[in-house]
């Protein structure tokens, strides 16, 4: 929808392809029959809801939240920040944003992650926050490391942070990834390559933002999330925004 109220048709060609032989797990997971459209239920649309009283002091500070402020995580400190916007560039207020990521060595705190990089005893790898009245959010975290994954002989995931945005309930959840400007692995990643239009992939790459960086402390990267319209962020689980 544009500012004039005219409906902008969704361009399906810009979305990731569901079947891509270079991304091995897309082969068995891609749909073989026509998709069915099912109506959502009231519980999916309206509940559960999230309130500000559910958040702790360090929830959006991944450097300190795992140890509750007692010891910092190891790695390059970065500020991830931006706004959640609708198709008309209006802020999406008071919405829950969650992130999860690997540590500085490229390893997740998960029992099935067998990468050789060590775990950081002071890093949990997840955080959450609410957007403010301007749709703004931020996370202070550690720049994650790249890591190998069992796809082709020598595939590595680019440095990335997973992001989810919630609507008024858990069923209204959108999931995407943020990449970092200048990472050469983006051009070699089969997952990123499922987005065939480079201009759409570039929307997932956060530029370096010196205006929010803090000298002798951290660099900042700006990642705006657009739910619908021509500037929409690419989401993994839905072809359009909320």
Beta strands, then each sheet from edge to edge (+ up, - down):
strand 1: 77-85
strand 2: 96-100
strand 3: 126-130
strand 4: 136-142
strand 5: 147-149
strand 6: 155-157
strand 7: 160-166
strand 8: 173-180
strand 9: 205-208
strand 10: 219-222
strand 11: 225-226
sheet 1: 3+ 2- 7+ 8- 9- 10+ 1+ 4-
sheet 2: 3+ 2- 7+ 8- 9- 10+ 1+ 11+
sheet 3: 5+ 6-
end
